[in-house]
Amino acid sequence: MVDRAESVKSLDTFIVTAATTKKRIVFEATVSTDDTITLDNLTAIQNALLTKKSNGSNVTFSKATNVITVTEAALTNVPVVGFAIGT
């Protein structure tokens, strides 16, 4: 298990209500099974998506606080694009 660095492509804040804002981040990384991606720009991931750059298929993962853990079997150094919303 390795914590992989992400390359942030887009980061912005949007207003949900006058009292609530969220952050949305688009990033790229190269991952293998059991690797983690720590999104330092977020403190809590509320929803996310990982997609293989090669064919657009989704990559399975779990999330906890601001960390994504790749759970899909048999991945080795696969470039992915990710999207996350959180705080």
C-alpha positions as CSV (number, residue, x, y, z in Angstrom):
1,M,0.0,0.0,0.0
2,V,1.4,3.4,-1.1
3,D,-0.1,6.8,-0.6
4,R,-0.1,8.2,-4.2
5,A,0.2,11.9,-4.9
6,E,-2.6,13.4,-6.9
7,S,-2.2,16.2,-9.5
8,V,-5.0,18.7,-8.9
9,K,-6.6,19.8,-12.1
10,S,-9.4,21.9,-10.7
11,L,-10.4,23.0,-7.2
12,D,-13.3,25.3,-6.4
13,T,-15.9,26.1,-3.7
14,F,-19.6,26.3,-4.4
15,I,-22.5,27.6,-2.3
16,V,-25.1,25.1,-1.1
17,T,-27.0,27.5,1.1
18,A,-26.0,30.9,2.5
19,A,-24.5,29.1,5.5
20,T,-23.0,26.1,3.7
21,T,-20.3,25.7,1.2
22,K,-18.7,22.7,-0.4
23,K,-15.4,22.1,-2.3
24,R,-15.2,20.2,-5.5
25,I,-11.9,18.8,-6.8
26,V,-10.8,17.1,-10.0
27,F,-7.5,15.3,-9.9
28,E,-5.3,12.7,-11.6
29,A,-3.2,9.9,-10.1
30,T,-1.6,6.6,-11.0
31,V,-2.8,3.8,-8.7
32,S,-2.5,0.2,-7.9
33,T,-4.7,-2.1,-5.8
34,D,-4.7,-1.1,-2.1
35,D,-3.0,2.3,-2.8
36,T,-4.4,5.4,-1.1
37,I,-4.9,9.0,-2.3
38,T,-5.0,11.6,0.4
39,L,-6.9,14.7,-0.7
40,D,-5.2,17.4,1.4
41,N,-7.6,20.1,0.1
42,L,-10.6,18.4,1.8
43,T,-11.2,17.4,5.4
44,A,-14.1,15.1,4.6
45,I,-15.0,13.4,1.3
46,Q,-18.8,13.2,0.9
47,N,-18.9,11.7,-2.6
48,A,-16.2,10.7,-5.1
49,L,-15.6,8.9,-8.4
50,L,-12.4,7.3,-9.9
51,T,-12.3,6.5,-13.6
52,K,-9.6,4.8,-15.6
53,K,-8.1,7.2,-18.2
54,S,-7.6,4.4,-20.7
55,N,-11.3,3.3,-21.1
56,G,-13.4,5.4,-18.8
57,S,-14.5,2.5,-16.6
58,N,-15.0,3.1,-12.9
59,V,-12.5,2.0,-10.3
60,T,-13.8,0.6,-7.0
61,F,-12.6,2.3,-3.8
62,S,-13.6,3.1,-0.3
63,K,-13.3,6.5,1.4
64,A,-12.7,7.6,5.0
65,T,-12.3,11.3,6.0
66,N,-10.1,12.7,3.2
67,V,-8.5,9.4,2.1
68,I,-9.5,7.2,-0.9
69,T,-8.4,3.6,-0.8
70,V,-8.4,1.7,-4.1
71,T,-10.1,-1.7,-3.6
72,E,-10.4,-3.0,-7.1
73,A,-8.3,-6.1,-7.6
74,A,-5.5,-6.6,-10.1
75,L,-4.6,-2.9,-10.8
76,T,-1.0,-2.0,-11.3
77,N,0.1,1.6,-12.1
78,V,-3.2,2.6,-13.7
79,P,-3.7,6.3,-14.6
80,V,-7.0,7.5,-13.2
81,V,-9.1,10.7,-13.1
82,G,-10.9,11.5,-9.9
83,F,-13.7,13.8,-8.8
84,A,-14.6,14.5,-5.2
85,I,-17.0,16.7,-3.3
86,G,-16.6,17.5,0.4
87,T,-15.7,20.0,3.0
